[in-house]
Amino acid sequence: MGPFDAVKRTVVEACLDLAGRGYLAGIGGNVALRAGENCFAVTPSAADYYSMKPEDVVILDLTTLAVLEGERSPSVESALHAKLLRARPDLNASVHTHQPVASAMALLNRAIPLEDPEERAALGAQVAITPYGPSGTGMLARAFGRTLRADVNAYLLRNHGVVCGGEDMARAIRNVALVERAAARHLEQNVRARTPKGLAATLRERVLASLQAELRARIPAAHSGRIEVRARRAPNNVMKIEKPGKPAPVAASAVSQWPDTDDVFRRLKALLKLPPRGLRPENRARVMEYFETRCRKSRTISEEAARYIPGGVQHNLAFNYPFPLAINQARGAYLRDVDGNQYIDFLQAGGPTLLGSNYEPVQKKVIELIKDCGPVTGLLHEYEHKLAAEVGRHMTGIEMFRMLGSGTEGVMAAIRLARAYTGKKRVVKIGGGYHGWSDQMVYGMRIPGAGAREATGIPAGCLDYTQECFPNDIAALKRKLRLNQLRGGTAAVIVEPFGPESGTRPIYFEYNRQVRELCDQFGALLIFDEVVTGFRAGLGGAQGYFGVQPDITVFGKCLTGGYPMAGGIGGRREIMMLLAGGISAMGKRAFVGGTLSANPLSCAAGYFSLQAMERTNAAVKAGQAGDRLTRGLKEIIERRGLPYVVYNQGSIVHLQTSAVLLLSMRNPIKVLREAKERKHVMEEMGAAYTAHGLITLAGSRIYTSLADTDAVIDRALDRFDAVFALT
Ligand code: PLP
């Protein structure tokens, strides 16, 4: 152990955190931290933030800048950092970033006035401007030195980027985030003030809304709301950045960039206008031949299954055209079927196995538990509270947690709880969204505006208090809530926070925040259905990503890492306490429960899975795999001149070849005319992927996992390329 080890690790960890938030974009940035009497640690020149090790960090003399320890050359901006640390003995950390929005303000040469009390307290009266100086030169360092003030902790460098100081590293990083938020607001206000008044009001609003969306999409989630200091673990372990208050969870930039929603819809609309383009007729037979000749055992099993199981499968996920495959081995990124064919697994059980299939460290713990007490006793087991605490540790708004059997059960419980708490009945969902199969939620499913179309076997009365609203239409939601106000009010608005059908219809970045505001205005609870996004959006869920706090959160899938009985709800104590507990529960209580809810097996699986996700940074790595796959697919699609649309929200990759999932009841004739054929094209493409060793979700969605290394993704891209050659 050397005397500077801890300081160096903090620098490494800070770089990872900043890079993960997108603040070290472009030509990078650098980080310095006071290391003791008249010396400081600084990142090396040309640092790769993701592979940097503590031993790469250099220790310099604060006065002379002589190297005291380290093999690498110190950052070219060391003199700049030294200026700050010398002039401001009250500050210990100095961070230079190229965060996108504030950098734009720097290029425009605009200081940012600060009005927000939180920003003023942390940064001073304004984010000052340092005059031009070429990067890495004494000229820049001297200009910076002249600008430094005792009461300002953030500076725009006229030529590039930002420098923030902080009492410690966590505060310096927080200051960086505050600057970005202030810059985004300032830019928006400027554009608002300058947008010509003659422009029609609606057009003007659209221009401004699209700027707003652009800004929000480009800056990490922390900017949109309360800014918390978060720590990300360094790969070689474990030093936490010091931060005020309650220990914060690992940073979760699992979605590196929110898709440009307008652009996605523009491309999807264009795809919908074209006749669907699937496999060329001469290639169809080749794909089908794979199933005929290479999947004989699967075919026999699927025929047998069809004799006893309605539709031949127990869940739609397993229904793959032309028949379901029977799988007998799942490990990491791969599946093997009973005929011995191996596949890259982009289904990942429909989402739950963020760690990859059959993740061994969790499997071992589950086996130990089963040996000790079996899967269930009906009595309390310590993993119940351990899992609940683990969820609450990552999602600060969750004070209490109730385990249930599935996402569907979670949604049922959340709605009942919202009704019990508010005393109101109506629930608004977003059209096209899926919230499980309970009576009240089989409404407006898949196709926005579909209403009760799929509600076979559900008496109309069950749906009397369910309403739907078109996605992204915030004005329509407001109208609905206003109307409901005249009829007894709205108990809850329930959303999939990435957009209906796991983001198949992506929302605008600001949408969840706007829904939150409407809920507050109309006294409705906001339910986030995080069955898919918890914990794919990061351990803080979509709520952490967007910085929007729901009243009730629904969990499923990843909650137990792929083990059975994945469901639960969480929220504030005052709301959650309305759930029935114990046979003596009397008075105003919402009754929920189940014999196998909270069985030790599911709770232990969940507890160890969440810990493993944190330890391995699984959501971020799976998100990076999603990014790589999306980039590669885009390249193939463009190179081959195909009309297909691909985009991702971290580890959820959407690949639309026929856009059937984008049909809408705003055009019912098109739905009637085209849904069947478009669906078939999607299924056939799914079959072609399978025949090329790729399992996807219904041929249109791909879940990546921790197991998807670059090599796996590159192999997959070759296979997708081979499939697209057949269209
Ligand atoms: N909510 C969402 C957003 C889902 O995607 C799903 C399932 O896919 C559910 C709820 C239902 O969860 P479960 O299948 O565990 O009942």
Residues whose N, C-alpha, C, O or C-beta is under 5 A from the ligand:
A	BS01	PLP	S406 G407 T408 Y434 H435 G436 E496 D529 V531 V532 G556 A566
